Amino acid sequence: MMVMILAFLAGSVPSLIVFFWLRNALNKQNAVYKKNCDRMLVSGLLTVLPVMFLSGSTAFILRFSGLKSAHPVLYAALYSFITLALSEELSKFYMFRRKLNRIEGDHSWIDLTVYSTIVGIGFGLFESLIYVLDSSPLLMLIRGISIPHGGYAAIAGYFYAMSIMENKRAYTVLGIFISFLIHGLYDFSLAEEIETVTGAAGFIAVTLAVLDLVIIIALIIFIRKNTSNAKYNDPLGKKDVI
């Protein structure tokens, strides 16, 4: 029991530190902003509901496709990229947009990036409850420090804000695609089937985990560097995000 508690703390504390920094350390004295951050975190926790529907549906189809025995590597690729990565990235973005339409105020480029990141953090926290059942504290610590779901969601939120600023929806698609691609590659590198094909699977997984951490660091640098930049702090307009 103690090992499980330590594993959960290792996987969740880094995410919570980033969440509270985003919520409280951005010179945001506005109570509405903080309330919005809290509501986005709850939306992240609830993201498990659409994920269960999408991943469950695709997993059911794959299970009865016969690919697992006939083409195990192809099965692992489809499971990693579709059942896991695509289902989760689409669900996080859906919950982010859904809540965005209901919260108060106008939102800046940084606000949208932060809100999306927090949804990812919320989902990651819930997912840690599942992974803690069969993961060691060390593995959970690696997962916790890299904060993968927060990083993937940060990319999607950043490009979504860009799409509003530039009035080009293609940026939204690009952000989701980049998140999906990194996420899918990471999950695929951890699949048992790929380990039988290449001995580099572990190296790829570690490299992508480091990339996840780099994304979070880049997010923090981006926010700190642009706290006074009107381009990233001026409201984009409520009508633009509906």
FIBA-697600 format. One record per residue (C-alpha): x, y, z; residue in three letters; residue number from 0. Coordinates in nm, 2 decimals. Each point is the difference from the previous one (the first is absolute). Example, Ala and Ser with C-alpha at 12.3 -4.5 7.8 and 13.67 -1.06 7.14 Angstrom:
      u      v      w code pos
   1.23  -0.45   0.78  ALA   0
   0.14   0.34  -0.07  SER   1
***
This chain:
      u      v      w code pos
   0.00   0.00   0.00  MET   0
   0.28   0.24   0.09  MET   1
   0.17  -0.07  -0.33  VAL   2
  -0.32   0.08  -0.19  MET   3
  -0.03   0.33   0.19  ILE   4
   0.36   0.09  -0.07  LEU   5
  -0.05  -0.09  -0.37  ALA   6
  -0.31   0.22  -0.02  PHE   7
   0.17   0.29   0.16  LEU   8
   0.30  -0.03  -0.23  ALA   9
  -0.23   0.00  -0.30  GLY  10
  -0.23   0.28   0.11  SER  11
   0.20   0.26   0.21  VAL  12
   0.20   0.14  -0.29  PRO  13
  -0.32   0.06  -0.19  SER  14
  -0.16   0.17   0.30  LEU  15
   0.30   0.23   0.04  ILE  16
  -0.03   0.11  -0.36  VAL  17
  -0.38   0.04   0.04  PHE  18
   0.03   0.23   0.30  PHE  19
   0.28   0.20  -0.17  TRP  20
  -0.22   0.05  -0.30  LEU  21
  -0.29   0.10   0.22  ARG  22
   0.18   0.22   0.25  ASN  23
   0.34   0.12  -0.12  ALA  24
  -0.09   0.18  -0.32  LEU  25
  -0.08   0.33   0.15  ASN  26
  -0.37  -0.10  -0.04  LYS  27
  -0.18   0.17   0.29  GLN  28
  -0.33  -0.04  -0.18  ASN  29
  -0.22  -0.24   0.19  ALA  30
  -0.18  -0.09  -0.32  VAL  31
   0.33  -0.13  -0.15  TYR  32
   0.07  -0.22   0.30  LYS  33
  -0.36  -0.13   0.00  LYS  34
   0.04  -0.08  -0.37  ASN  35
   0.32  -0.19   0.07  CYS  36
  -0.18  -0.21   0.27  ASP  37
  -0.29  -0.08  -0.24  ARG  38
   0.25  -0.10  -0.27  MET  39
   0.16  -0.24   0.25  LEU  40
  -0.33  -0.16   0.07  VAL  41
  -0.07  -0.03  -0.37  SER  42
   0.33  -0.18  -0.04  GLY  43
  -0.09  -0.25   0.27  LEU  44
  -0.34  -0.06  -0.18  LEU  45
   0.18  -0.05  -0.33  THR  46
   0.01  -0.37   0.09  VAL  47
  -0.37  -0.02  -0.10  LEU  48
   0.05   0.07  -0.37  PRO  49
   0.33  -0.18   0.00  VAL  50
  -0.18  -0.32   0.13  MET  51
  -0.25   0.03  -0.28  PHE  52
   0.24   0.06  -0.29  LEU  53
   0.28  -0.23   0.12  SER  54
  -0.25  -0.27   0.09  GLY  55
  -0.16   0.01  -0.34  SER  56
   0.32  -0.02  -0.19  THR  57
   0.14  -0.27   0.23  ALA  58
  -0.31  -0.21  -0.06  PHE  59
   0.05   0.03  -0.37  ILE  60
   0.37  -0.09   0.01  LEU  61
  -0.07  -0.29   0.24  ARG  62
  -0.22  -0.17  -0.26  PHE  63
   0.21   0.09  -0.30  SER  64
   0.24  -0.29   0.03  GLY  65
   0.30   0.24  -0.03  LEU  66
   0.14  -0.08   0.34  LYS  67
   0.09  -0.36  -0.10  SER  68
   0.05   0.05  -0.38  ALA  69
   0.19   0.34   0.01  HIS  70
   0.10   0.08   0.36  PRO  71
   0.21   0.30  -0.09  VAL  72
  -0.27   0.16  -0.21  LEU  73
  -0.25  -0.08   0.28  TYR  74
   0.23   0.17   0.25  ALA  75
   0.04   0.31  -0.23  ALA  76
  -0.37   0.03  -0.05  LEU  77
  -0.07  -0.05   0.37  TYR  78
   0.27   0.25   0.10  SER  79
  -0.09   0.27  -0.25  PHE  80
  -0.38  -0.04  -0.02  ILE  81
  -0.13  -0.16   0.31  THR  82
   0.23   0.19   0.23  LEU  83
   0.15   0.31  -0.15  ALA  84
  -0.27   0.12  -0.24  LEU  85
  -0.28  -0.08   0.24  SER  86
   0.16   0.19   0.29  GLU  87
   0.12   0.30  -0.20  GLU  88
  -0.34   0.05  -0.16  LEU  89
  -0.17  -0.05   0.34  SER  90
   0.22   0.26   0.17  LYS  91
  -0.05   0.25  -0.27  PHE  92
  -0.37  -0.06   0.00  TYR  93
  -0.02   0.05   0.38  MET  94
   0.22   0.31  -0.03  PHE  95
  -0.23   0.16  -0.27  ARG  96
  -0.31  -0.11   0.18  ARG  97
   0.10   0.17   0.33  LYS  98
   0.14   0.30  -0.18  LEU  99
  -0.34   0.08  -0.14  ASN 100
  -0.14   0.01   0.35  ARG 101
   0.25   0.19   0.21  ILE 102
   0.01   0.37   0.06  GLU 103
   0.20   0.27  -0.16  GLY 104
   0.20   0.06  -0.32  ASP 105
   0.32  -0.20  -0.04  HIS 106
   0.35   0.07  -0.12  SER 107
   0.24  -0.22  -0.19  TRP 108
   0.17  -0.09   0.32  ILE 109
  -0.33  -0.06   0.18  ASP 110
  -0.11  -0.25  -0.27  LEU 111
   0.34  -0.18   0.02  THR 112
  -0.02  -0.02   0.38  VAL 113
  -0.36  -0.12   0.00  TYR 114
   0.07  -0.28  -0.25  SER 115
   0.31  -0.10   0.20  THR 116
  -0.20  -0.02   0.32  ILE 117
  -0.26  -0.23  -0.17  VAL 118
   0.29  -0.23  -0.09  GLY 119
   0.14   0.02   0.35  ILE 120
  -0.34  -0.10   0.14  GLY 121
  -0.03  -0.30  -0.23  PHE 122
   0.35  -0.10   0.08  GLY 123
  -0.08   0.01   0.38  LEU 124
  -0.29  -0.24  -0.05  PHE 125
   0.20  -0.22  -0.22  GLU 126
   0.27  -0.03   0.27  SER 127
  -0.26  -0.17   0.22  LEU 128
  -0.02  -0.27  -0.26  ILE 129
   0.37  -0.04  -0.07  TYR 130
   0.09   0.00   0.36  VAL 131
  -0.14  -0.36   0.03  LEU 132
   0.28  -0.15  -0.20  ASP 133
   0.28   0.25  -0.01  SER 134
   0.29   0.06   0.23  SER 135
   0.06   0.33   0.18  PRO 136
   0.30   0.06  -0.23  LEU 137
  -0.20  -0.05  -0.32  LEU 138
  -0.27   0.22   0.14  MET 139
   0.25   0.27   0.09  LEU 140
   0.13   0.00  -0.36  ILE 141
  -0.35   0.03  -0.12  ARG 142
  -0.08   0.26   0.26  GLY 143
   0.30   0.22  -0.08  ILE 144
  -0.06  -0.01  -0.38  SER 145
  -0.37   0.09   0.04  ILE 146
  -0.08  -0.14  -0.35  PRO 147
  -0.38   0.08  -0.01  HIS 148
   0.07   0.36   0.11  GLY 149
   0.26   0.04  -0.27  GLY 150
  -0.22  -0.15  -0.28  TYR 151
  -0.29   0.22   0.10  ALA 152
   0.22   0.31   0.02  ALA 153
   0.09  -0.05  -0.37  ILE 154
  -0.36  -0.03  -0.09  ALA 155
  -0.10   0.31   0.19  GLY 156
   0.29   0.20  -0.13  TYR 157
  -0.09  -0.07  -0.36  PHE 158
  -0.37   0.04   0.07  TYR 159
   0.07   0.35   0.11  ALA 160
   0.21   0.06  -0.30  MET 161
  -0.28  -0.11  -0.23  SER 162
  -0.22   0.26   0.16  ILE 163
   0.26   0.27  -0.03  MET 164
   0.08  -0.08  -0.36  GLU 165
  -0.36  -0.10  -0.09  ASN 166
   0.12  -0.34  -0.14  LYS 167
  -0.15  -0.31   0.14  ARG 168
   0.28  -0.20  -0.15  ALA 169
   0.21   0.09   0.30  TYR 170
  -0.25  -0.17   0.23  THR 171
   0.03  -0.32  -0.21  VAL 172
   0.38   0.03   0.00  LEU 173
   0.01   0.04   0.38  GLY 174
  -0.21  -0.31   0.06  ILE 175
   0.20  -0.20  -0.26  PHE 176
   0.33   0.09   0.16  ILE 177
  -0.13  -0.10   0.34  SER 178
  -0.15  -0.32  -0.14  PHE 179
   0.33  -0.09  -0.18  LEU 180
   0.23   0.04   0.30  ILE 181
  -0.26  -0.18   0.23  HIS 182
  -0.04  -0.29  -0.25  GLY 183
   0.37  -0.04  -0.04  LEU 184
   0.06  -0.01   0.37  TYR 185
  -0.27  -0.26   0.06  ASP 186
   0.11  -0.21  -0.30  PHE 187
   0.36   0.00   0.13  SER 188
  -0.13  -0.16   0.33  LEU 189
  -0.20  -0.27  -0.17  ALA 190
   0.12  -0.36   0.06  GLU 191
  -0.03  -0.08  -0.37  GLU 192
   0.25   0.27  -0.10  ILE 193
   0.25  -0.12   0.25  GLU 194
   0.02  -0.33  -0.18  THR 195
   0.09   0.18  -0.33  VAL 196
   0.25   0.25   0.11  THR 197
   0.23   0.04   0.30  GLY 198
  -0.02   0.38  -0.03  ALA 199
  -0.36   0.02   0.14  ALA 200
   0.12   0.09   0.35  GLY 201
   0.23   0.27  -0.14  PHE 202
  -0.29   0.15  -0.21  ILE 203
  -0.23   0.00   0.31  ALA 204
   0.26   0.18   0.21  VAL 205
   0.07   0.25  -0.28  THR 206
  -0.37   0.08  -0.03  LEU 207
  -0.04   0.03   0.38  ALA 208
   0.29   0.26   0.00  VAL 209
  -0.18   0.17  -0.29  LEU 210
  -0.32   0.02   0.22  ASP 211
   0.20   0.17   0.27  LEU 212
   0.15   0.24  -0.25  VAL 213
  -0.35   0.10  -0.11  ILE 214
  -0.10   0.08   0.36  ILE 215
   0.32   0.20   0.05  ILE 216
  -0.06   0.18  -0.34  ALA 217
  -0.35   0.08   0.12  LEU 218
   0.13   0.16   0.32  ILE 219
   0.26   0.20  -0.19  ILE 220
  -0.26   0.11  -0.25  PHE 221
  -0.23   0.13   0.27  ILE 222
   0.27   0.17   0.20  ARG 223
   0.16   0.16  -0.30  LYS 224
  -0.33   0.14  -0.13  ASN 225
  -0.18   0.12   0.32  THR 226
   0.02   0.36  -0.13  SER 227
  -0.04  -0.08  -0.37  ASN 228
  -0.34   0.14  -0.13  ALA 229
  -0.01  -0.26  -0.28  LYS 230
  -0.03  -0.28   0.25  TYR 231
  -0.19   0.18   0.28  ASN 232
  -0.26   0.21  -0.18  ASP 233
  -0.35  -0.17   0.00  PRO 234
  -0.08  -0.18  -0.32  LEU 235
  -0.37   0.06   0.06  GLY 236
  -0.27  -0.24   0.13  LYS 237
  -0.17  -0.02  -0.33  LYS 238
   0.31  -0.14  -0.16  ASP 239
   0.02  -0.31   0.22  VAL 240
  -0.36  -0.11  -0.02  ILE 241
***
